[in-house]
Amino acid sequence: MQVPLCDLTAQYLEAKEEIDTAFHEAAMKSAFIGGEPVKKFETELASSFGLKHAVGVSNCTAALSIVLKSLALQPGDEVITTVHTAAPTAEAITLAGGRIVFCDIEEATFQIDPKAVEAAITPRTRALLPVHLYGLSVRLRELLAIAEKHHLILIEDCAQAQGTLYDGKPVGTYGAAGCLSFFPSKNLGAFGDGGAVVTDNDEIARFVRMYSNHGRQSKFDHTIQGANERLDALQAAIMLPKLRRLAQWNERRRQAAEWYRQRLADVEEVRLPQPIPECTPTWHLYVIRTEGRDALAKFLKDKGVGTGLHYPMPLNLQPAFASLNKPAGSFPVAEWVTQQEILSLPMYPHLREEQVDHVCAQIREYIVSMIRQKRIVKP
Ligand SMILES: Cc1ncc(COP(=O)(O)O)c(C=O)c1O
């Protein structure tokens, strides 16, 4: 049996008729920039969050960097984020003229550690940029309290967490703005790149709309120098039928996570992901921890099971961020779990129970053989 890490074709096939129609309509109208599909998508997206504004942009890197630009950071202004995230989270800070300040994560949750955040605050700190990693939620209550105490703006990176709830309300609605990614493999994926900013803040929404469209308020009225970072009409049209299915697809991810939990909870060599009690996760990724994960990944590959590493190292160890001078040992928890233990198992809405059975049976087989080998080496 083959079980890929992710199956986007199954998603397409479920919504094929509507997607094909959307594609055809856009082509026949030759309307590719802005217009009705983008408006419609933004309206439904904002209402799915219960917020006033959703502004489509070209990707989540743009969403994050434009929201940060709206803060008019001055040279030396600092933005605190997690060291265990995709590179774009940190890149966005630099793109907006800020200084990246990394923090370590909590071992049990993989999320930014509020204690580390508090310790990283300086007189130059302007904003907190927590990431709801893997479709789980950060400790929002603690982070919002820190932001309030130190007069900081909190912006939520929800690239991996569209639909995730904290205390029953979507993440992305707690900070000044939430930033979304529609990278194809995200819970809501485009046929290419896409992103959005969701917010109740009129000023942020206005700035994002203007900046992403060459800094203009109308066709020939350029107020600021911006960029071309708009969401394509075609992507918006294609994503509408997917957006309408997202709640149901996220529910199916929760079902798959429950199948994993039922089958692996008693395997003591495997540590399962732990959402905090306030969180209703959307399981963008299902990440387990185990000793010797590289050998397990190889074993699973040979048995037809796709796995992934999100991410193989924390950002402080990437050459791109070397100038921050945070050598190995600076973030012990993230450095240990990323390089030694984490492994992403197959996770997508169309994952079937027998496929989870197969993955879990292979993991059990590997663990048994590993234990046997250890007994041979150390009698
Ligand atoms: C946590 C996180 N933030 C930001 C991004 C950037 O998203 P995009 O690829 O849409 O620019 C990603 C995507 O990889 C991500 O996973």
The ligand as an SDF file (V2000), in Angstrom:
LIG
                    3D

 16 16  0  0  0  0  0  0  0  0999 V2000
    4.7070   29.0100    9.2230 C   0  0  0  0  0  0  0  0  0  0  0  0
    4.8050   29.6000    7.8510 C   0  0  0  0  0  0  0  0  0  0  0  0
    4.8760   30.9270    7.7110 N   0  0  0  0  0  0  0  0  0  0  0  0
    4.9610   31.5140    6.5010 C   0  0  0  0  0  0  0  0  0  0  0  0
    4.9800   30.7490    5.3570 C   0  0  0  0  0  0  0  0  0  0  0  0
    5.1150   31.4360    4.0350 C   0  0  0  0  0  0  0  0  0  0  0  0
    4.0360   31.1620    3.2250 O   0  0  0  0  0  0  0  0  0  0  0  0
    4.0920   31.4130    1.6420 P   0  0  0  0  0  0  0  0  0  0  0  0
    4.7710   30.2270    1.0310 O   0  0  0  0  0  0  0  0  0  0  0  0
    2.6380   31.4910    1.2560 O   0  0  0  0  0  0  0  0  0  0  0  0
    4.8050   32.6720    1.4090 O   0  0  0  0  0  0  0  0  0  0  0  0
    4.9010   29.3660    5.4500 C   0  0  0  0  0  0  0  0  0  0  0  0
    4.9460   28.5130    4.2400 C   0  0  0  0  0  0  0  0  0  0  0  0
    5.8100   27.7200    4.0560 O   0  0  0  0  0  0  0  0  0  0  0  0
    4.8100   28.7700    6.7230 C   0  0  0  0  0  0  0  0  0  0  0  0
    4.7230   27.4440    6.8700 O   0  0  0  0  0  0  0  0  0  0  0  0
  1  2  1  0
  2  3  1  0
  2 15  2  0
  3  4  2  0
  4  5  1  0
  5  6  1  0
  5 12  2  0
  6  7  1  0
  7  8  1  0
  8  9  2  0
  8 10  1  0
  8 11  1  0
 12 13  1  0
 12 15  1  0
 13 14  2  0
 15 16  1  0
M  END
$$$$
